[in-house]
Every structure is written in structure tokens, then in C-alpha cells.
Amino acid sequence: MAYWIITVPFIERFPRTILVTSVVVGLFGGILPILDMELSASRSMIFWPFFVIGKLYGKQILDWAGSLRIWQKLFFTAAALGAIGYFYLDNVDHYWFYGSLNFAHFDVSVPEGVGLRLIIDIGSVLMTLMLLMWVGDKDTYIAKIGRHSLAIYVIHGFVVRGLQPLLDDSQDVLSSPLIFIICLALALLTTYVLSWGPFERALRWYSSTVTRLLLAPFAPLRPKPGRHSEKTSS
């Protein structure tokens, strides 16, 4: 996330250029052999386009998704479920979804790696839209979790790491369906606990402090009132 925050001034100043750049980097970043799990570099490149799109068009996407008719929502839902079905039936390696490994790890060619990454990104977009269009602008519990998702995003990895040894051992004594139910229950419980206000407020304070420090050197790049960015001048 720190990498993405540093790009915010450039996104604001050169929105279209950075959008295209982020898509290219996200699709072709797996080519680089030296960047893997180290410092989350690979994951930062792969998911960067989603951050840029959210920064530039998040409000418009929310408004559009919430205004769709039922038949349109059903169409996108079917497309999203179709993407999930494809990933399942084709036995796509689950490590592809983490975005933390390069093409060399999967022993695929560049065209194959870029193509599969594109398919996964399209599936991710469809599943995100499916969630947004059914939640809409209603103040539901899911919407509340979405507003308090920073703590979930930041902390859930530590929860998974802590539970992993216990879950690994359970495979020897429990059936796969039961393990799935346990994992689902743990995921729901973790999401519920981490969406509590105190977690969110503490992390928001921390992230805003770090953000100010990271963006301070780039203050001259940020558009000033009365000045036009690439987006408004083109």
C-alpha cells in the first residue's frame, strides 16, 4: 500500500498516463525474474491498476453499479460466477490469485502468463462489480464492513499465518467439507472482529500519519486550485 500511496500525486497529475501504465505493469510485471515475494513488489504491481481505477473512478463506478436494473445485475452476476467456475474447473493454481509470484515460478511463457493474468483480472473486476451492484448505496452490514475494510485488509494476513499450523494439522483428522466450513466460519468471524470501530480508527490514524510523511516530498506535483491536470486539460 505504501507503494501505491507514493503514486497518488502522479495519478492526480497524469491520470490517464498512470492508468495505462498501471495496467501494463500489472499484466507484464510477472516477467521480472528478480521480483517475487520480496517487499510485496510483485503483488504491488499486479494489484496497482485496481488502486488507480478506484482512485480515479471509484465514485462513478459505485453510482453506476447501484443504478443497474435487475436483469443487468443478473447478467453481471452470471458472468462473475462463470469466471469462478472457470478458475475451479481449469484447476488454476491458487497462488495466481495472491499475485505474489512471477511467471518463472509457474513455469509458463510470457504470452500464457499475461493471458492468464488478464483473465484473472477480468474475473476480479466482474466479482467486484457483482458485490457493488447488489449492495448499492444501501447502509447494510456489508456496506459497513466495506467502510471499515482497512483493518481487515492490513491485519487478516497475520490471523491467517497464526491459524495456519492448526489448520494444516486438522487435515489429518477432519474431512475436507468440515475443514471448509471451519475456514468459512473463521473468515466470517475475523471479518466481523476486524471491522470493529477501534481497529478502524487506530489504523486510519496510523495510515493518515504515514501517508502525510510519504507524500510530503511530492507536494509540488499535486494539482493546485486553478491549475489543470492532464485529465481536465485533455
BELKAHU-V683560 format. One record per pair of residues at least 24 apart in sequence whose C-alpha atoms are under 10 Angstrom apart, sorted by the first residue. I is the first residue (numbers start at 0). J is the second residue. If there is no record, write none. Layout:
BEGIN
i:I j:J
i:I j:J
END
This chain:
BEGIN
i:0 j:39
i:0 j:42
i:0 j:43
i:0 j:46
i:0 j:47
i:0 j:50
i:0 j:153
i:0 j:206
i:0 j:210
i:1 j:43
i:1 j:206
i:1 j:209
i:1 j:210
i:1 j:213
i:2 j:39
i:2 j:40
i:2 j:43
i:2 j:44
i:2 j:47
i:2 j:213
i:3 j:43
i:3 j:44
i:3 j:46
i:3 j:47
i:3 j:48
i:3 j:50
i:3 j:51
i:4 j:50
i:4 j:209
i:4 j:210
i:4 j:211
i:4 j:213
i:4 j:214
i:5 j:210
i:5 j:212
i:5 j:213
i:5 j:214
i:5 j:215
i:5 j:216
i:5 j:217
i:6 j:47
i:6 j:50
i:6 j:51
i:6 j:213
i:6 j:214
i:6 j:217
i:7 j:50
i:7 j:51
i:7 j:54
i:7 j:214
i:7 j:217
i:7 j:220
i:7 j:221
i:8 j:214
i:8 j:217
i:8 j:218
i:8 j:219
i:8 j:220
i:8 j:221
i:8 j:222
i:9 j:217
i:9 j:220
i:9 j:221
i:9 j:222
i:9 j:228
i:10 j:51
i:10 j:52
i:10 j:54
i:10 j:55
i:10 j:220
i:10 j:221
i:10 j:228
i:10 j:229
i:10 j:230
i:11 j:51
i:11 j:54
i:11 j:55
i:11 j:220
i:11 j:221
i:11 j:222
i:11 j:228
i:11 j:229
i:11 j:230
i:12 j:220
i:12 j:221
i:12 j:222
i:12 j:223
i:12 j:227
i:12 j:228
i:12 j:229
i:12 j:230
i:12 j:231
i:13 j:220
i:13 j:221
i:13 j:222
i:13 j:228
i:13 j:229
i:13 j:230
i:13 j:231
i:14 j:51
i:14 j:52
i:14 j:54
i:14 j:55
i:14 j:228
i:14 j:229
i:14 j:230
i:14 j:231
i:15 j:51
i:15 j:55
i:15 j:229
i:15 j:230
i:15 j:233
i:16 j:229
i:16 j:230
i:17 j:48
i:17 j:51
i:17 j:52
i:18 j:47
i:18 j:48
i:18 j:49
i:18 j:50
i:18 j:51
i:18 j:52
i:18 j:55
i:19 j:48
i:19 j:51
i:20 j:47
i:20 j:48
i:20 j:51
i:21 j:45
i:21 j:46
i:21 j:47
i:21 j:48
i:21 j:49
i:21 j:50
i:21 j:51
i:21 j:52
i:22 j:46
i:22 j:47
i:22 j:48
i:22 j:49
i:22 j:51
i:22 j:52
i:22 j:117
i:22 j:120
i:23 j:48
i:23 j:113
i:24 j:48
i:25 j:49
i:25 j:98
i:25 j:113
i:25 j:116
i:25 j:117
i:25 j:120
i:26 j:112
i:26 j:113
i:26 j:114
i:26 j:115
i:26 j:116
i:26 j:117
i:26 j:120
i:27 j:101
i:27 j:102
i:27 j:109
i:27 j:110
i:27 j:112
i:27 j:113
i:27 j:114
i:27 j:116
i:27 j:117
i:28 j:98
i:28 j:100
i:28 j:101
i:28 j:102
i:28 j:113
i:29 j:98
i:29 j:99
i:29 j:100
i:29 j:101
i:29 j:102
i:29 j:103
i:29 j:104
i:29 j:109
i:29 j:112
i:29 j:113
i:29 j:116
i:30 j:101
i:30 j:102
i:30 j:103
i:30 j:108
i:30 j:109
i:30 j:112
i:30 j:113
i:31 j:101
i:31 j:102
i:31 j:103
i:32 j:100
i:32 j:101
i:32 j:102
i:32 j:103
i:32 j:104
i:33 j:101
i:34 j:99
i:34 j:100
i:34 j:101
i:35 j:98
i:35 j:99
i:35 j:100
i:35 j:101
i:35 j:102
i:35 j:103
i:35 j:104
i:36 j:98
i:36 j:99
i:36 j:100
i:36 j:101
i:37 j:99
i:37 j:100
i:38 j:99
i:39 j:98
i:39 j:99
i:39 j:100
i:40 j:98
i:40 j:99
i:40 j:100
i:41 j:97
i:41 j:98
i:41 j:99
i:41 j:100
i:41 j:101
i:42 j:96
i:42 j:97
i:42 j:98
i:42 j:99
i:42 j:100
i:42 j:101
i:43 j:98
i:43 j:99
i:44 j:98
i:44 j:99
i:45 j:96
i:45 j:97
i:45 j:98
i:45 j:99
i:45 j:100
i:45 j:116
i:45 j:120
i:46 j:97
i:46 j:98
i:46 j:120
i:48 j:120
i:49 j:120
i:49 j:123
i:49 j:124
i:55 j:230
i:60 j:128
i:60 j:131
i:60 j:132
i:61 j:128
i:61 j:131
i:61 j:132
i:61 j:134
i:61 j:135
i:61 j:136
i:62 j:131
i:62 j:132
i:62 j:135
i:62 j:136
i:63 j:128
i:63 j:131
i:63 j:132
i:63 j:135
i:64 j:128
i:64 j:129
i:64 j:130
i:64 j:131
i:64 j:132
i:64 j:133
i:64 j:134
i:64 j:135
i:64 j:136
i:65 j:128
i:65 j:131
i:65 j:132
i:65 j:133
i:65 j:134
i:65 j:135
i:65 j:136
i:65 j:137
i:66 j:132
i:66 j:135
i:66 j:136
i:67 j:132
i:67 j:133
i:67 j:135
i:68 j:132
i:69 j:132
i:69 j:133
i:71 j:132
i:72 j:128
i:72 j:129
i:72 j:130
i:72 j:131
i:72 j:132
i:72 j:133
i:73 j:129
i:73 j:132
i:73 j:133
i:74 j:129
i:75 j:125
i:75 j:126
i:75 j:128
i:75 j:129
i:75 j:132
i:76 j:125
i:76 j:126
i:76 j:127
i:76 j:128
i:76 j:129
i:76 j:130
i:76 j:132
i:76 j:133
i:77 j:125
i:77 j:126
i:77 j:129
i:78 j:122
i:78 j:125
i:78 j:126
i:78 j:129
i:79 j:121
i:79 j:122
i:79 j:123
i:79 j:124
i:79 j:125
i:79 j:126
i:79 j:127
i:79 j:128
i:79 j:129
i:79 j:130
i:80 j:122
i:80 j:125
i:80 j:126
i:80 j:129
i:81 j:122
i:81 j:125
i:81 j:126
i:82 j:118
i:82 j:119
i:82 j:121
i:82 j:122
i:82 j:123
i:82 j:125
i:82 j:126
i:83 j:119
i:83 j:122
i:83 j:123
i:83 j:125
i:83 j:126
i:85 j:118
i:85 j:122
i:86 j:118
i:86 j:119
i:86 j:122
i:91 j:115
i:91 j:119
i:95 j:119
i:96 j:120
i:96 j:123
i:140 j:191
i:143 j:194
i:143 j:195
i:144 j:190
i:144 j:191
i:144 j:193
i:144 j:194
i:144 j:195
i:145 j:194
i:146 j:194
i:146 j:199
i:147 j:190
i:147 j:193
i:147 j:194
i:147 j:195
i:147 j:196
i:147 j:198
i:147 j:199
i:147 j:200
i:147 j:202
i:147 j:203
i:148 j:190
i:148 j:193
i:148 j:194
i:148 j:195
i:148 j:198
i:148 j:199
i:149 j:193
i:149 j:194
i:149 j:198
i:149 j:199
i:149 j:200
i:149 j:202
i:149 j:203
i:149 j:206
i:150 j:190
i:150 j:192
i:150 j:193
i:150 j:194
i:150 j:195
i:150 j:196
i:150 j:197
i:150 j:198
i:150 j:199
i:150 j:200
i:150 j:201
i:150 j:202
i:150 j:203
i:151 j:189
i:151 j:190
i:151 j:191
i:151 j:192
i:151 j:193
i:151 j:194
i:151 j:195
i:151 j:198
i:151 j:199
i:152 j:190
i:152 j:193
i:153 j:193
i:153 j:202
i:154 j:189
i:154 j:193
i:154 j:198
i:154 j:202
i:155 j:186
i:155 j:189
i:155 j:190
i:155 j:193
i:158 j:185
i:158 j:186
i:158 j:189
i:159 j:185
i:159 j:186
i:159 j:189
END
